[in-house]
Amino acid sequence: MTPLAGNQPSERDRMHHIIDIADDKKVKAMLTLFQDIEQENEFSEYPDNLKKQLDSDFKAYKSGDKTYSEQEVKAHNSDLLKSLGLRK
């Protein structure tokens, strides 16, 4: 991978090139090194019960059912925490 004069490859391009030419042992070592990054950014499916609740809430919202403003939710949460003795 020889860049043209004044046309330097990006870091990502360089990494792709290194992976393309590295032997399997080195690629495996790179995967081990970077697996934490992959796990941190991996999205997992919502649990079925949460998915059902979100779908139900969205359907109610779309049909015009009562929704709550951010201020209303904060006030409700504050009152609830006070009633449980968790906030003054």
RAPE-V587139 format. One record per backbone hydrogen bond with DSSP energy under -0.5 kcal/mol. NH is the residue of the N-H (numbers start at 1). CO is the residue of the C=O. Records with the same first field share a line. If there is no record, write none. Layout:
# RAPE-V587139
NH=CO  CO
This chain:
# RAPE-V587139
3=1
7=4
8=6
14=10
15=11
16=12
17=13
18=14
19=15
20=16
21=17
22=18
27=23
28=24
29=25
30=26
31=27
32=28
33=29
34=30
35=31  32
37=34
38=34
39=35
40=36
41=37
42=38  39
51=47
52=48
53=49
54=50
55=51
56=52
57=53
58=54
59=55
60=56
61=57
62=58
63=59
64=61
65=60
73=69
74=70
75=71
76=72
77=73
78=74
79=75
80=76
81=77
82=78
83=79
84=80
85=82
86=81
87=81
